[in-house]
Amino acid sequence: MALKALLIDIDGTLIFRGEAIVGANRALQEAAEAGLAVRLLTNISARLPHHIAAGLRAGGILVPEDAIQTAGMACSAHIRGQPGASCHLLVPDAMAGLFEGIRRDDRQPDFVVVGDVAERFDYALLNDVFRMLRDGARLVVPHRNLYWFDGEGPARLDAGAFIVGLEAAAGQTAVVTGKPSPVFFQAALDAVGVTADEALVVGDDLLTDIEGARASGIASVLVRTGKGETPRASEAAAPSAELQSIAGLMPYLRDAGHLAR
């Protein structure tokens, strides 16, 4: 079946340390000229697509904001897929807007959404969430990252450190809506209207991009920029192909016969 869509990771694949990767814009232009739908993927949850698009433009990547999918958007879409469901939000203010129109219930919700609220995490907030989960609410999170990195290594706790505790205390496992979750990749497929065998994931992260694609039945390409430069263990998920950078993506697709003639 001919390829119809590209699901492309952002950080490390299109842009790295604030600057566009050489050839990234050209690859996106050629993909559009070839008639491929493009969805740009990121596990960022606390920034909205227009903010991300602005940051990309500042780095030299020109993309429309409606092509961007965040873990927060997938989180919202997951709850919207349950008609009439209510939710309690413990998320950054910027993420809260994604849930407009979903019924809020701060006592007995169907879902509790927990994101990184940094210094707002305290015993009272976490205990409220614990009580809701014990009363039957389902825990939904954009990611389970345990800590943030800065230039010197782990810098501060992330939401995952608190989510793990809530899971253990409430006896349930959170639904994760960011990469590598199949929930995230299915949302991307649905957004561009293709099936798994009509899409290709392009990314630099073996766990979130390549393993996530494999678990969702989607072919993948690993680029050796960003995290793709890191040596990997032999048991790591194997991509369908490896490229030095996204600059080689369209030549690879043409040579491999993946484009409609």
Residue pairs with C-beta under 8 A, 6 or more apart in sequence:
1 197
1 198
2 198
2 258
2 259
2 260
3 36
3 198
3 199
3 200
3 253
3 258
3 259
3 260
4 36
4 37
4 192
4 194
4 198
4 199
5 36
5 37
5 38
5 39
5 189
5 192
5 194
5 198
5 199
5 200
6 31
6 36
6 37
6 38
6 39
6 199
6 200
6 202
6 249
7 39
7 41
7 185
7 188
7 189
7 199
7 200
7 201
7 202
7 213
7 218
8 14
8 28
8 38
8 39
8 40
8 41
8 201
8 202
8 203
8 246
9 40
9 41
9 42
9 179
9 201
9 202
9 203
9 204
9 205
9 208
9 209
10 40
10 41
10 42
10 52
10 56
10 68
11 42
11 226
12 203
12 204
12 205
12 223
12 225
12 226
12 227
12 228
13 21
13 24
13 202
13 203
13 204
13 209
13 223
13 225
13 226
13 246
14 20
14 21
14 24
14 28
14 40
14 56
14 61
14 246
15 21
15 24
15 56
15 59
15 60
15 61
16 225
16 226
18 58
18 59
19 59
19 60
20 59
20 60
20 61
21 225
21 245
21 246
21 247
22 245
22 247
23 245
23 246
23 247
23 248
24 61
24 245
24 246
24 247
25 60
25 61
25 62
26 247
27 246
27 247
27 249
27 250
28 38
28 61
28 62
28 63
30 250
31 38
31 249
31 250
32 38
34 250
34 253
34 259
35 260
36 259
37 192
37 193
37 194
38 67
38 192
39 67
39 68
39 69
39 188
39 191
39 192
40 63
40 67
40 68
40 69
41 69
41 179
41 184
41 188
41 203
41 209
42 52
42 68
42 69
42 70
42 71
43 70
43 71
43 142
43 143
43 145
43 178
43 179
43 208
44 52
44 70
44 71
44 72
45 70
45 71
45 72
45 75
45 91
45 92
45 95
45 115
45 116
45 142
45 143
45 178
46 72
46 91
46 92
46 94
46 95
46 115
46 116
47 70
47 94
48 70
48 94
48 97
48 98
49 65
49 66
49 68
49 69
49 70
49 73
50 65
51 94
52 65
52 68
52 70
53 63
53 64
53 65
53 68
56 62
56 63
57 63
69 184
69 187
69 188
69 191
70 142
71 142
71 143
71 177
71 178
71 179
71 184
72 91
72 95
72 98
72 115
72 142
73 98
73 187
74 142
74 177
74 178
74 181
74 183
74 184
74 187
75 98
75 113
75 115
75 140
75 141
75 142
75 177
75 178
76 98
76 99
76 102
77 177
77 187
78 140
78 175
78 177
78 183
78 187
79 85
79 87
79 99
79 102
79 111
79 113
79 140
80 101
80 102
82 110
82 111
84 103
85 102
85 103
85 110
85 111
86 102
86 103
86 104
86 105
86 109
86 110
86 111
87 99
87 102
87 103
87 104
87 105
87 109
87 110
87 111
87 112
87 113
87 140
88 104
88 105
88 106
88 109
88 111
88 112
88 113
88 129
88 132
88 137
89 95
89 96
89 99
89 104
89 113
90 112
90 113
90 114
90 115
90 117
90 120
90 125
90 129
91 113
91 114
91 115
91 117
92 115
92 116
92 117
92 118
95 115
95 142
99 113
106 128
107 132
108 132
108 135
108 136
108 137
109 132
109 137
110 137
110 138
111 137
111 138
111 139
111 140
112 129
112 132
112 133
112 137
112 138
112 139
112 140
113 140
113 141
114 129
114 139
114 140
114 141
114 159
114 162
114 163
114 166
114 174
115 141
115 142
115 159
116 158
116 159
117 125
117 159
118 156
121 159
121 162
126 162
126 165
126 166
129 139
129 166
130 166
130 169
130 170
133 139
133 166
133 169
133 170
133 172
134 170
138 172
138 175
139 163
139 166
139 167
139 170
139 172
139 173
139 174
139 175
140 174
140 175
140 177
141 159
141 160
141 163
141 174
141 175
141 176
141 177
142 176
142 177
142 178
143 158
143 159
143 160
143 176
143 178
144 159
144 160
144 163
144 164
144 174
144 176
145 158
145 159
145 160
146 157
146 158
146 160
146 161
146 164
147 154
147 155
147 156
147 157
147 158
147 160
147 161
148 154
148 155
148 156
148 157
148 158
149 155
163 174
166 174
167 173
167 174
175 181
175 183
176 183
177 183
177 184
177 187
178 184
178 208
179 185
179 205
179 208
179 209
179 212
180 207
180 208
180 209
180 211
180 212
180 215
181 212
182 212
182 215
182 216
184 212
185 196
185 201
185 212
185 213
185 215
185 216
185 218
186 216
188 199
189 195
189 196
189 199
189 216
189 218
192 199
196 216
196 217
196 218
197 217
197 218
197 219
199 218
199 219
200 218
200 219
200 220
200 221
200 240
200 253
200 258
201 209
201 210
201 212
201 213
201 218
201 219
201 220
201 221
202 209
202 220
202 221
202 223
202 246
202 249
203 209
203 210
203 213
203 220
203 221
203 222
203 223
203 228
204 222
204 223
204 224
204 225
204 226
204 227
204 228
205 226
205 227
205 228
206 222
206 227
206 232
206 236
206 237
206 239
207 237
209 220
209 222
210 220
210 222
210 236
210 237
210 238
210 239
211 236
211 237
213 219
213 220
213 239
214 220
214 237
219 240
220 239
220 240
221 239
221 240
221 241
221 242
221 243
221 249
221 252
222 228
222 239
222 241
222 242
222 243
223 242
223 243
223 244
223 245
223 246
223 249
224 242
224 243
224 244
224 245
225 244
225 245
225 246
228 242
241 252
241 256
243 249
243 252
253 259
